[in-house]
């Protein structure tokens, strides 16, 4: 099956970032001046990257073609999709993922720490908020992804 054309993802990503920002306006305070920065979120096992500007005055969240020249960004966060999801969905220790090399951060690490702190301040995990936006199918998909992430963690643990 061919990959989903990125233009179809753009309105969904815009809806997600707009809802998360509206539901959590205080999280931007934790970002400080980094709210104006651009972050690349790179799920290395997906055919695209995500480009985020967490500025409440100029929110931007879109999918970019992996083969494209990288746009300007202050930091890049790379890892497998399920590791990135787990980081967003639970109290997963980002430091543990970083030091195990399951998560790679390049660029301004202070900006990434501020972004992580801002996300930690969100009442409901971002993944749950996004799943809820899509009703029962969204919650079902999240539960399936959580099980897949849990199984991947178990496999990693048995290989250690």
DSSP file (Angstrom, degrees, kcal/mol; ACC not computed):
  #  RESIDUE AA STRUCTURE BP1 BP2  ACC     N-H-->O    O-->H-N    N-H-->O    O-->H-N    TCO  KAPPA ALPHA  PHI   PSI    X-CA   Y-CA   Z-CA
    1    1 A X              0   0    0      0, 0.0     3,-0.1     0, 0.0     0, 0.0   0.000 360.0 360.0 360.0 131.4    0.0    0.0    0.0
    2    2 A X        -     0   0    0      1,-0.1     3,-0.1     3,-0.0     0, 0.0  -0.314 360.0 -93.4 -67.4 153.3    1.5    3.4   -0.9
    3    3 A X        -     0   0    0      1,-0.1     2,-0.2    44,-0.0    -1,-0.1  -0.271  48.4 -90.9 -65.3 153.6    2.2    5.8    1.9
    4    4 A X        -     0   0    0      1,-0.1    -1,-0.1    -3,-0.1     2,-0.1  -0.445  46.5-108.7 -62.7 128.3   -0.5    8.4    2.9
    5    5 A X    >>  -     0   0    0     -2,-0.2     3,-1.8     1,-0.2     4,-0.6  -0.413  25.0-131.1 -60.5 133.1    0.0   11.6    1.0
    6    6 A X  H >> S+     0   0    0      1,-0.3     4,-1.4     2,-0.2     3,-1.1   0.795 101.6  68.6 -60.7 -30.7    1.3   14.2    3.4
    7    7 A X  H 3> S+     0   0    0      1,-0.3     4,-0.6     2,-0.2    -1,-0.3   0.780  95.9  57.2 -61.8 -23.2   -1.2   16.8    2.4
    8    8 A X  H <> S+     0   0    0     -3,-1.8     4,-0.5     1,-0.2    -1,-0.3   0.782 105.7  50.2 -75.7 -26.4   -3.9   14.6    3.9
    9    9 A X  H <X S+     0   0    0     -3,-1.1     4,-2.7    -4,-0.6     3,-0.3   0.789  92.2  77.8 -78.0 -29.0   -2.1   14.7    7.3
   10   10 A X  H  X S+     0   0    0     -4,-1.4     4,-2.4     1,-0.2     5,-0.2   0.879  94.0  45.2 -56.4 -47.8   -1.7   18.4    7.5
   11   11 A X  H  X S+     0   0    0     -4,-0.6     4,-2.2     1,-0.2    -1,-0.2   0.871 114.1  51.1 -65.2 -33.1   -5.3   19.3    8.5
   12   12 A X  H  X S+     0   0    0     -4,-0.5     4,-2.4    -3,-0.3    -2,-0.2   0.934 111.5  46.6 -66.5 -45.6   -5.3   16.5   11.1
   13   13 A X  H  X S+     0   0    0     -4,-2.7     4,-2.6     1,-0.2     5,-0.2   0.891 111.7  51.6 -63.6 -39.3   -2.0   17.8   12.6
   14   14 A X  H  X S+     0   0    0     -4,-2.4     4,-2.2    -5,-0.3    -1,-0.2   0.915 110.4  48.8 -62.8 -43.0   -3.3   21.4   12.6
   15   15 A X  H  X S+     0   0    0     -4,-2.2     4,-2.2    -5,-0.2    -2,-0.2   0.910 111.8  50.1 -63.0 -42.3   -6.5   20.2   14.4
   16   16 A X  H  X S+     0   0    0     -4,-2.4     4,-2.6     1,-0.2     5,-0.2   0.957 113.0  43.5 -61.9 -52.7   -4.4   18.3   17.0
   17   17 A X  H  X S+     0   0    0     -4,-2.6     4,-2.1     1,-0.2    -1,-0.2   0.863 113.6  51.8 -66.1 -35.1   -2.0   21.1   17.8
   18   18 A X  H  X S+     0   0    0     -4,-2.2     4,-2.3    -5,-0.2    -1,-0.2   0.916 112.7  45.2 -66.1 -43.2   -4.8   23.7   18.0
   19   19 A X  H  X S+     0   0    0     -4,-2.2     4,-2.5     2,-0.2    -2,-0.2   0.929 113.2  48.9 -66.8 -46.1   -6.8   21.5   20.4
   20   20 A X  H  X S+     0   0    0     -4,-2.6     4,-1.3     1,-0.2    -2,-0.2   0.916 113.9  47.4 -61.0 -43.1   -3.8   20.7   22.6
   21   21 A X  H  < S+     0   0    0     -4,-2.1    -1,-0.2    -5,-0.2    -2,-0.2   0.905 112.5  48.7 -65.5 -41.8   -2.9   24.4   22.8
   22   22 A X  H >< S+     0   0    0     -4,-2.3     3,-0.5     1,-0.2    -2,-0.2   0.880 114.4  45.6 -66.2 -37.4   -6.4   25.5   23.5
   23   23 A X  H 3< S+     0   0    0     -4,-2.5    -1,-0.2     1,-0.2    -2,-0.2   0.693 124.1  33.0 -77.3 -19.3   -6.8   22.9   26.3
   24   24 A X  T ><  +     0   0    0     -4,-1.3     3,-1.5    -5,-0.2     4,-0.3  -0.412  63.1 154.1-136.2  58.2   -3.4   23.6   27.9
   25   25 A X  G X  S+     0   0    0     -3,-0.5     3,-0.9     1,-0.3     4,-0.3   0.779  72.3  62.2 -62.9 -25.8   -2.6   27.4   27.4
   26   26 A X  G >> S+     0   0    0      1,-0.2     3,-1.3     2,-0.2     4,-0.6   0.700  83.4  77.7 -73.8 -17.6   -0.3   27.4   30.5
   27   27 A X  G X4 S+     0   0    0     -3,-1.5     3,-0.7     1,-0.3     4,-0.5   0.778  82.5  66.8 -64.3 -23.2    2.2   24.9   29.0
   28   28 A X  G X> S+     0   0    0     -3,-0.9     3,-0.9    -4,-0.3     4,-0.7   0.783  88.0  66.5 -69.3 -25.6    3.7   27.6   26.8
   29   29 A X  G X4 S+     0   0    0     -3,-1.3     3,-0.8    -4,-0.3    -1,-0.2   0.866  95.2  57.5 -61.3 -35.5    5.1   29.4   29.9
   30   30 A X  G << S+     0   0    0     -3,-0.7    -1,-0.2    -4,-0.6    -2,-0.2   0.721  99.6  60.2 -68.4 -20.4    7.4   26.4   30.5
   31   31 A X  G X4 S-     0   0    0     -3,-0.9     3,-2.1    -4,-0.5    -1,-0.2   0.740  80.0-179.1 -79.8 -23.2    8.9   26.9   27.0
   32   32 A X  G X< S-     0   0    0     -3,-0.8     3,-1.5    -4,-0.7    -1,-0.2  -0.315  71.2 -13.2  57.0-138.8   10.1   30.4   27.7
   33   33 A X  G >  S+     0   0    0      1,-0.3     3,-1.3     2,-0.1    -1,-0.3   0.627 127.1  78.0 -71.0 -11.1   11.8   31.9   24.6
   34   34 A X  G X   +     0   0    0     -3,-2.1     3,-1.6     1,-0.3    20,-0.3   0.584  69.5  85.1 -73.5  -8.0   11.9   28.4   23.1
   35   35 A X  G <  S+     0   0    0     -3,-1.5    -1,-0.3     1,-0.3    -2,-0.1   0.754  88.4  53.1 -63.7 -20.5    8.2   28.7   22.2
   36   36 A X  G <  S+     0   0    0     -3,-1.3    -1,-0.3    -4,-0.1    -2,-0.2   0.483  93.3 100.1 -90.4  -3.5    9.4   30.5   19.0
   37   37 A X    <   -     0   0    0     -3,-1.6    17,-0.5    -4,-0.1     2,-0.4  -0.395  69.7-127.9 -83.0 158.1   11.7   27.6   18.1
   38   38 A X  E     -A   53   0A   0     15,-0.2    36,-2.9    -2,-0.1    37,-1.0  -0.895  21.6-162.5-104.5 137.9   11.1   24.9   15.5
   39   39 A X  E     -Ab  52  75A   0     13,-3.0    13,-2.8    -2,-0.4     2,-0.6  -0.955  10.5-146.0-119.6 137.0   11.5   21.2   16.5
   40   40 A X  E     -Ab  51  76A   0     35,-2.6    37,-3.0    -2,-0.4     2,-0.6  -0.915  10.6-164.7 -98.5 126.1   11.9   18.3   14.2
   41   41 A X  E     -Ab  50  77A   0      9,-3.0     9,-3.0    -2,-0.6     2,-0.7  -0.958  10.3-168.2-111.9 114.3   10.3   15.1   15.6
   42   42 A X  E     - b   0  78A   0     35,-3.5    37,-2.0    -2,-0.6     2,-1.2  -0.803  17.1-168.6-116.5  91.3   11.7   12.2   13.6
   43   43 A X  E >   - b   0  79A   0     -2,-0.7     3,-2.3     5,-0.4     5,-0.3  -0.674  18.0-157.0 -74.3 102.0   10.0    8.8   14.0
   44   44 A X  T 3  S+     0   0    0     35,-1.6    -1,-0.2    -2,-1.2    36,-0.2   0.657  85.8  55.0 -63.2 -18.3   12.8    7.0   12.1
   45   45 A X  T 3  S+     0   0    0     34,-0.4    -1,-0.3    -3,-0.1     2,-0.3   0.208  96.9  80.0 -99.5  15.6   10.6    4.1   11.2
   46   46 A X  S <  S-     0   0    0     -3,-2.3     0, 0.0     2,-0.2     0, 0.0  -0.825  85.3-120.9-115.9 158.7    7.9    6.3    9.5
   47   47 A X  S    S+     0   0    0     -2,-0.3    19,-1.1    18,-0.0     2,-0.3   0.347  91.2  40.3 -83.3  10.1    8.1    7.8    6.0
   48   48 A X  E     - C   0  65A   0     -5,-0.3    -5,-0.4    17,-0.2     2,-0.3  -0.947  68.2-134.9-147.9 166.7    7.8   11.4    7.3
   49   49 A X  E     - C   0  64A   0     15,-2.3    15,-2.9    -2,-0.3     2,-0.4  -0.792  22.8-123.4-116.6 164.9    9.0   13.7   10.1
   50   50 A X  E     -AC  41  63A   0     -9,-3.0    -9,-3.0    -2,-0.3     2,-0.5  -0.908  14.4-155.7-112.1 141.2    7.0   16.2   12.1
   51   51 A X  E     -AC  40  62A   0     11,-2.9    11,-1.9    -2,-0.4     2,-0.4  -0.969  17.3-174.0-119.6 117.2    7.8   19.9   12.3
   52   52 A X  E     +AC  39  61A   0    -13,-2.8   -13,-3.0    -2,-0.5     2,-0.5  -0.941  22.3 178.8-122.3 131.5    6.6   21.7   15.4
   53   53 A X  E     -AC  38  60A   0      7,-3.1     7,-1.7    -2,-0.4     2,-1.2  -0.939  15.2-162.2-122.6 105.9    6.6   25.3   16.4
   54   54 A X        +     0   0    0    -17,-0.5     2,-0.6    -2,-0.5     5,-0.1  -0.203  41.5 134.8 -86.3  47.7    4.9   25.5   19.8
   55   55 A X    >   -     0   0    0     -2,-1.2     3,-1.4     3,-0.4    -2,-0.1  -0.856  49.4-150.8 -97.8 116.0    4.2   29.2   19.7
   56   56 A X  T 3  S+     0   0    0     -2,-0.6     3,-0.3     1,-0.3    -1,-0.1   0.762  99.5  49.5 -60.5 -21.9    0.7   30.0   20.8
   57   57 A X  T 3  S+     0   0    0      1,-0.2    -1,-0.3    -3,-0.0    -3,-0.0   0.671 129.6  18.7 -87.2 -17.5    0.7   33.1   18.5
   58   58 A X  S <  S-     0   0    0     -3,-1.4    -3,-0.4    -5,-0.1    -1,-0.2  -0.322  80.5-174.4-150.1  57.4    2.0   31.1   15.5
   59   59 A X        +     0   0    0     -3,-0.3     2,-0.3    -5,-0.1    -5,-0.2  -0.268   6.2 177.7 -58.5 139.2    1.3   27.4   16.1
   60   60 A X  E     +C   53   0A   0     -7,-1.7    -7,-3.1   -43,-0.1     2,-0.3  -0.963  12.8 157.7-147.1 127.9    2.8   25.2   13.4
   61   61 A X  E     +C   52   0A   0     -2,-0.3     2,-0.3    -9,-0.2    -9,-0.2  -0.871  19.7 147.0-151.8 112.4    2.7   21.4   13.2
   62   62 A X  E     -C   51   0A   0    -11,-1.9   -11,-2.9    -2,-0.3     2,-0.3  -0.969  44.6-109.0-148.3 161.3    3.1   19.6   10.0
   63   63 A X  E     -C   50   0A   0     -2,-0.3     2,-0.4   -57,-0.2   -13,-0.2  -0.723  31.9-161.5 -91.2 140.6    4.4   16.5    8.3
   64   64 A X  E     -C   49   0A   0    -15,-2.9   -15,-2.3    -2,-0.3     2,-0.2  -0.945  26.4-105.1-123.3 145.1    7.5   16.8    6.1
   65   65 A X  E >   -C   48   0A   0     -2,-0.4     3,-1.3   -17,-0.2   -17,-0.2  -0.481  25.8-135.2 -65.2 132.6    8.8   14.4    3.5
   66   66 A X  T 3  S+     0   0    0    -19,-1.1    -1,-0.1     1,-0.3   -18,-0.1   0.796 102.6  56.1 -61.4 -30.6   11.9   12.6    4.9
   67   67 A X  T 3  S+     0   0    0    -20,-0.2    -1,-0.3     2,-0.1     3,-0.1   0.585  87.0 102.9 -81.5  -9.2   13.8   13.1    1.6
   68   68 A X  S <  S-     0   0    0     -3,-1.3     2,-0.1     1,-0.1     3,-0.1  -0.340  88.4 -93.1 -71.5 152.3   13.4   16.8    1.7
   69   69 A X        -     0   0    0      1,-0.1    -1,-0.1    -2,-0.0     2,-0.1  -0.462  54.6 -99.7 -62.1 136.5   16.2   19.1    2.8
   70   70 A X        -     0   0    0     -2,-0.1    -1,-0.1    -3,-0.1     3,-0.1  -0.370  36.7-132.7 -64.2 133.2   15.8   19.7    6.5
   71   71 A X        -     0   0    0      1,-0.2    -1,-0.1    -2,-0.1   -31,-0.0  -0.326  42.3 -71.2 -76.7 167.6   14.2   23.0    7.3
   72   72 A X        +     0   0    0     -2,-0.1     2,-0.3     2,-0.0    -1,-0.2  -0.349  67.1 160.1 -59.1 137.7   15.7   25.3   10.0
   73   73 A X        -     0   0    0     -3,-0.1   -34,-0.2     1,-0.1     3,-0.1  -0.986  44.3-140.9-157.2 154.8   15.2   23.9   13.4
   74   74 A X  S    S+     0   0    0    -36,-2.9    34,-3.0    -2,-0.3     2,-0.3   0.762  87.3   7.3 -89.7 -27.4   16.7   24.3   16.9
   75   75 A X  E     -bD  39 107A   0    -37,-1.0   -35,-2.6    32,-0.3     2,-0.4  -0.995  58.1-148.7-154.2 153.8   16.6   20.7   17.8
   76   76 A X  E     -bD  40 106A   0     30,-2.5    30,-2.3    -2,-0.3     2,-0.6  -0.995   7.4-163.6-128.0 131.0   15.8   17.3   16.4
   77   77 A X  E     -bD  41 105A   0    -37,-3.0   -35,-3.5    -2,-0.4     2,-0.4  -0.962  17.0-177.9-116.3 114.7   14.3   14.4   18.4
   78   78 A X  E     +bD  42 104A   0     26,-3.1    26,-3.1    -2,-0.6     2,-0.3  -0.898  19.3 113.8-119.4 143.2   14.7   11.0   16.7
   79   79 A X  E     -bD  43 103A   0    -37,-2.0   -35,-1.6    -2,-0.4   -34,-0.4  -0.946  66.1 -57.1 176.6 173.2   13.6    7.6   17.7
   80   80 A X     >  -     0   0    0     22,-0.6     4,-2.4    -2,-0.3     3,-0.5  -0.390  52.8-115.2 -66.8 148.0   11.2    4.8   16.8
   81   81 A X  H  > S+     0   0    0      1,-0.2     4,-2.7     2,-0.2     5,-0.2   0.896 115.0  51.3 -52.2 -46.9    7.6    5.8   16.6
   82   82 A X  H  > S+     0   0    0      1,-0.2     4,-2.4     2,-0.2    -1,-0.2   0.850 109.5  50.6 -65.3 -33.3    6.6    3.6   19.5
   83   83 A X  H  > S+     0   0    0     -3,-0.5     4,-2.1     2,-0.2    -1,-0.2   0.913 112.1  47.1 -67.6 -42.1    9.3    5.0   21.7
   84   84 A X  H  X S+     0   0    0     -4,-2.4     4,-1.7     2,-0.2    -2,-0.2   0.900 112.7  49.9 -65.2 -39.8    8.2    8.6   20.9
   85   85 A X  H  X S+     0   0    0     -4,-2.7     4,-2.2    -5,-0.2    -2,-0.2   0.932 109.7  50.5 -62.9 -45.6    4.6    7.6   21.5
   86   86 A X  H  X S+     0   0    0     -4,-2.4     4,-2.0     1,-0.2     6,-0.6   0.891 108.5  53.0 -60.5 -39.7    5.5    6.1   24.9
   87   87 A X  H  < S+     0   0    0     -4,-2.1    -1,-0.2     1,-0.2    -2,-0.2   0.880 115.7  40.0 -62.1 -38.4    7.4    9.2   25.8
   88   88 A X  H  < S+     0   0    0     -4,-1.7    38,-0.7     1,-0.1    39,-0.5   0.747 119.0  46.7 -80.0 -25.2    4.3   11.3   25.0
   89   89 A X  H  < S+     0   0    0     -4,-2.2     2,-0.2    -5,-0.2    -2,-0.2   0.714 115.9  17.4 -95.6 -23.8    1.8    8.9   26.5
   90   90 A X  S  < S-     0   0    0     -4,-2.0    37,-0.0    -5,-0.2     0, 0.0  -0.629  90.3 -82.4-136.1-171.2    3.3    8.0   29.9
   91   91 A X        +     0   0    0     -2,-0.2    -4,-0.1     2,-0.1    -3,-0.1   0.020  66.8 160.0 -86.7  27.3    5.7    9.0   32.5
   92   92 A X        -     0   0    0     -6,-0.6     2,-0.8     1,-0.1     3,-0.1  -0.259  48.9-112.1 -53.5 133.6    8.4    7.2   30.4
   93   93 A X     >  -     0   0    0      1,-0.2     4,-1.9     2,-0.1     5,-0.2  -0.599  24.9-164.1 -75.5 108.6   11.8    8.5   31.5
   94   94 A X  H  > S+     0   0    0     -2,-0.8     4,-2.4     1,-0.2    -1,-0.2   0.843  89.9  57.8 -61.1 -34.2   13.2   10.5   28.5
   95   95 A X  H  > S+     0   0    0      2,-0.2     4,-3.1     1,-0.2     5,-0.3   0.916 104.6  51.0 -62.7 -42.3   16.7   10.4   30.1
   96   96 A X  H  > S+     0   0    0      1,-0.2     4,-1.8     2,-0.2     6,-0.3   0.918 111.5  47.4 -62.1 -42.7   16.5    6.6   30.1
   97   97 A X  H  <>S+     0   0    0     -4,-1.9     5,-1.9     2,-0.2     6,-1.8   0.893 114.0  48.8 -63.7 -38.7   15.6    6.6   26.4
   98   98 A X  H ><5S+     0   0    0     -4,-2.4     3,-1.3     4,-0.2    -2,-0.2   0.950 113.4  44.3 -65.6 -49.8   18.3    9.1   25.6
   99   99 A X  H 3<5S+     0   0    0     -4,-3.1    -1,-0.2     1,-0.3    -2,-0.2   0.749 111.5  53.2 -72.1 -22.7   21.1    7.2   27.5
  100  100 A X  T 3<5S-     0   0    0     -4,-1.8    -1,-0.3    -5,-0.3    -2,-0.2   0.489 112.9-122.6 -84.5  -2.5   20.0    3.8   26.0
  101  101 A X  T < 5S+     0   0    0     -3,-1.3    -3,-0.2     2,-0.3    -2,-0.1   0.660  82.7 119.1  67.5  19.1   20.3    5.5   22.6
  102  102 A X  S   <S+     0   0    0     -5,-1.9   -22,-0.6    -6,-0.3     2,-0.4   0.681  79.0  41.4 -79.4 -18.8   16.6    4.7   21.8
  103  103 A X  E    S-D   79   0A   0     -6,-1.8     2,-0.5   -24,-0.2    -2,-0.3  -0.998  75.3-162.5-129.8 129.0   16.1    8.5   21.6
  104  104 A X  E     -D   78   0A   0    -26,-3.1   -26,-3.1    -2,-0.4     2,-0.5  -0.961   3.9-169.4-118.6 126.6   18.6   10.8   19.9
  105  105 A X  E     +D   77   0A   0     -2,-0.5     2,-0.3   -28,-0.2   -28,-0.2  -0.957   7.5 177.3-115.5 127.3   18.6   14.5   20.5
  106  106 A X  E     +D   76   0A   0    -30,-2.3   -30,-2.5    -2,-0.5     2,-0.3  -0.933  48.9  18.8-125.1 153.9   20.6   16.9   18.4
  107  107 A X  E    S+D   75   0A   0     -2,-0.3     2,-1.1   -32,-0.2   -32,-0.3  -0.698 115.2  11.6  93.3-144.7   20.8   20.6   18.5
  108  108 A X     >  -     0   0    0    -34,-3.0     4,-1.5    -2,-0.3     3,-0.3  -0.573  57.7-177.1 -77.9  97.0   19.7   22.7   21.5
  109  109 A X  H  > S+     0   0    0     -2,-1.1     4,-2.5     1,-0.2    -1,-0.2   0.813  81.6  61.5 -67.4 -28.8   19.1   20.2   24.3
  110  110 A X  H  > S+     0   0    0      1,-0.2     4,-2.4     2,-0.2    -1,-0.2   0.915 103.4  50.4 -61.3 -41.3   17.9   23.0   26.6
  111  111 A X  H  > S+     0   0    0     -3,-0.3     4,-2.3     2,-0.2    -1,-0.2   0.895 110.2  49.8 -62.8 -39.8   15.0   23.6   24.2
  112  112 A X  H  X S+     0   0    0     -4,-1.5     4,-2.8     2,-0.2    -2,-0.2   0.902 109.5  50.8 -66.5 -41.0   14.2   19.9   24.2
  113  113 A X  H  X S+     0   0    0     -4,-2.5     4,-2.7     2,-0.2    -2,-0.2   0.912 110.8  49.5 -62.1 -41.9   14.2   19.8   28.0
  114  114 A X  H  X S+     0   0    0     -4,-2.4     4,-2.3     2,-0.2    -2,-0.2   0.902 111.2  49.3 -63.3 -40.8   11.9   22.9   28.1
  115  115 A X  H  X S+     0   0    0     -4,-2.3     4,-2.3     2,-0.2    -2,-0.2   0.931 111.8  48.4 -63.5 -45.0    9.6   21.1   25.6
  116  116 A X  H  X S+     0   0    0     -4,-2.8     4,-2.2     1,-0.2    -2,-0.2   0.921 111.4  50.1 -61.2 -44.1    9.5   18.0   27.6
  117  117 A X  H  X S+     0   0    0     -4,-2.7     4,-1.2     1,-0.2    -1,-0.2   0.896 109.7  51.3 -61.7 -40.3    8.8   20.0   30.8
  118  118 A X  H  < S+     0   0    0     -4,-2.3     3,-0.4     1,-0.2     4,-0.4   0.914 111.1  47.2 -63.3 -42.1    5.9   21.7   29.1
  119  119 A X  H >< S+     0   0    0     -4,-2.3     3,-1.1     1,-0.2    -1,-0.2   0.845 106.4  58.4 -68.8 -33.1    4.4   18.4   28.0
  120  120 A X  H 3< S+     0   0    0     -4,-2.2    -1,-0.2     1,-0.2    -2,-0.2   0.792 100.0  59.2 -64.6 -27.0    4.9   17.0   31.5
  121  121 A X  T 3< S+     0   0    0     -4,-1.2    -1,-0.2    -3,-0.4     2,-0.2   0.607  79.3 108.7 -77.7 -12.2    2.6   19.9   32.7
  122  122 A X    <   -     0   0    0     -3,-1.1     4,-0.1    -4,-0.4   -98,-0.1  -0.487  67.8-140.4 -70.2 131.8   -0.3   18.8   30.6
  123  123 A X  S    S+     0   0    0     -2,-0.2     2,-0.4     1,-0.1    -1,-0.1   0.960  87.0  35.5 -57.9 -59.2   -3.1   17.3   32.7
  124  124 A X  S    S-     0   0    0      1,-0.1     5,-0.1     2,-0.0    -1,-0.1  -0.809 103.9 -97.5 -98.0 136.2   -4.1   14.5   30.3
  125  125 A X     >  -     0   0    0     -2,-0.4     4,-2.2   -36,-0.2     3,-0.5  -0.213  31.2-123.3 -51.4 140.9   -1.3   12.8   28.3
  126  126 A X  H  > S+     0   0    0    -38,-0.7     4,-2.7     1,-0.2     5,-0.2   0.892 110.7  56.8 -54.8 -43.3   -1.2   14.2   24.8
  127  127 A X  H  > S+     0   0    0    -39,-0.5     4,-2.5     1,-0.2    -1,-0.2   0.892 108.1  47.5 -59.4 -39.5   -1.7   10.8   23.2
  128  128 A X  H  > S+     0   0    0     -3,-0.5     4,-2.7     2,-0.2    -1,-0.2   0.911 110.6  51.6 -67.7 -41.7   -5.0   10.3   25.2
  129  129 A X  H  X S+     0   0    0     -4,-2.2     4,-1.2     2,-0.2    -2,-0.2   0.922 112.4  46.0 -59.9 -43.8   -6.2   13.8   24.2
  130  130 A X  H >X S+     0   0    0     -4,-2.7     4,-0.6     2,-0.2     3,-0.5   0.933 112.4  50.0 -65.9 -45.4   -5.5   13.1   20.5
  131  131 A X  H >< S+     0   0    0     -4,-2.5     3,-1.5     1,-0.2     8,-0.4   0.913 107.4  54.9 -58.9 -42.4   -7.1    9.7   20.7
  132  132 A X  H >< S+     0   0    0     -4,-2.7     3,-1.5     1,-0.3    -1,-0.2   0.800  96.5  66.1 -62.2 -28.7  -10.2   11.2   22.3
  133  133 A X  H << S+     0   0    0     -4,-1.2    -1,-0.3    -3,-0.5    -2,-0.2   0.764 105.7  43.8 -62.7 -23.2  -10.5   13.7   19.4
  134  134 A X  T XX S-     0   0    0     -3,-1.5     4,-0.9    -4,-0.6     3,-0.6   0.222 103.7-142.4-109.5  12.6  -11.3   10.7   17.2
  135  135 A X  H <>  -     0   0    0     -3,-1.5     4,-2.4     1,-0.2    -1,-0.3  -0.207  63.4 -12.3  66.5-150.8  -13.7    9.0   19.5
  136  136 A X  H 3> S+     0   0    0      1,-0.2     4,-2.6     2,-0.2    -1,-0.2   0.871 136.6  52.8 -57.4 -42.2  -13.9    5.2   19.9
  137  137 A X  H <> S+     0   0    0     -3,-0.6     4,-2.3     1,-0.2    -1,-0.2   0.905 110.8  48.6 -61.9 -37.9  -11.7    4.5   16.9
  138  138 A X  H  X S+     0   0    0     -4,-0.9     4,-2.4    -3,-0.3    -2,-0.2   0.918 112.5  46.8 -66.1 -43.7   -9.0    6.8   18.2
  139  139 A X  H  X S+     0   0    0     -4,-2.4     4,-2.4    -8,-0.4    -2,-0.2   0.886 112.3  51.2 -66.3 -37.8   -9.1    5.2   21.7
  140  140 A X  H  X S+     0   0    0     -4,-2.6     4,-2.1    -5,-0.2    -2,-0.2   0.912 110.3  48.7 -63.6 -42.8   -9.0    1.7   20.1
  141  141 A X  H  X S+     0   0    0     -4,-2.3     4,-2.5    -5,-0.2    -2,-0.2   0.911 110.9  50.5 -64.2 -42.0   -6.0    2.7   18.0
  142  142 A X  H  X S+     0   0    0     -4,-2.4     4,-2.8     2,-0.2    -2,-0.2   0.919 109.5  50.5 -62.9 -43.1   -4.2    4.1   21.0
  143  143 A X  H  X S+     0   0    0     -4,-2.4     4,-2.1     1,-0.2    -1,-0.2   0.897 110.9  49.5 -61.3 -39.6   -4.8    1.0   23.0
  144  144 A X  H  X S+     0   0    0     -4,-2.1     4,-2.2     2,-0.2    -2,-0.2   0.919 112.3  47.4 -64.5 -43.3   -3.4   -1.1   20.2
  145  145 A X  H  X S+     0   0    0     -4,-2.5     4,-2.6     2,-0.2    -2,-0.2   0.874 109.4  54.1 -66.5 -37.0   -0.3    1.1   19.9
  146  146 A X  H  X S+     0   0    0     -4,-2.8     4,-2.6     2,-0.2    -1,-0.2   0.918 109.2  48.1 -62.2 -42.9    0.2    1.0   23.7
  147  147 A X  H  X S+     0   0    0     -4,-2.1     4,-2.6     2,-0.2    -2,-0.2   0.916 111.6  50.0 -63.9 -41.8    0.1   -2.9   23.6
  148  148 A X  H  X S+     0   0    0     -4,-2.2     4,-2.2     2,-0.2    -2,-0.2   0.907 112.1  47.9 -62.9 -40.9    2.6   -2.8   20.7
  149  149 A X  H  X S+     0   0    0     -4,-2.6     4,-2.4     2,-0.2    -2,-0.2   0.905 111.4  50.4 -65.8 -41.3    4.9   -0.4   22.6
  150  150 A X  H  X S+     0   0    0     -4,-2.6     4,-2.2     1,-0.2    -2,-0.2   0.913 111.5  47.9 -62.9 -43.1    4.6   -2.6   25.7
  151  151 A X  H  X S+     0   0    0     -4,-2.6     4,-2.3     2,-0.2    -1,-0.2   0.881 110.6  51.6 -65.5 -38.0    5.5   -5.7   23.7
  152  152 A X  H  X S+     0   0    0     -4,-2.2     4,-2.3     2,-0.2    -2,-0.2   0.899 109.6  50.3 -65.1 -39.6    8.5   -3.9   22.1
  153  153 A X  H  X S+     0   0    0     -4,-2.4     4,-2.6     2,-0.2    -2,-0.2   0.903 110.1  50.3 -64.5 -40.8    9.7   -2.9   25.6
  154  154 A X  H  X S+     0   0    0     -4,-2.2     4,-2.0     2,-0.2    -2,-0.2   0.911 110.2  49.7 -63.4 -42.3    9.4   -6.5   26.8
  155  155 A X  H  X S+     0   0    0     -4,-2.3     4,-1.0     2,-0.2    -2,-0.2   0.908 111.3  49.3 -63.1 -41.3   11.4   -7.7   23.8
  156  156 A X  H >X S+     0   0    0     -4,-2.3     3,-0.6     1,-0.2     4,-0.6   0.925 110.4  51.3 -61.0 -44.5   14.1   -5.1   24.4
  157  157 A X  H >< S+     0   0    0     -4,-2.6     3,-0.7     1,-0.2    -1,-0.2   0.848 107.6  51.6 -63.1 -35.3   14.2   -6.2   28.1
  158  158 A X  H 3< S+     0   0    0     -4,-2.0    -1,-0.2     1,-0.2    -2,-0.2   0.710 109.2  51.4 -76.4 -18.0   14.7   -9.8   27.2
  159  159 A X  H <<        0   0    0     -4,-1.0    -1,-0.2    -3,-0.6    -2,-0.2   0.504 360.0 360.0 -92.8  -5.3   17.6   -9.0   24.8
  160  160 A X    <<        0   0    0     -3,-0.7    -1,-0.2    -4,-0.6    -2,-0.1   0.471 360.0 360.0 -81.5 360.0   19.4   -6.9   27.5
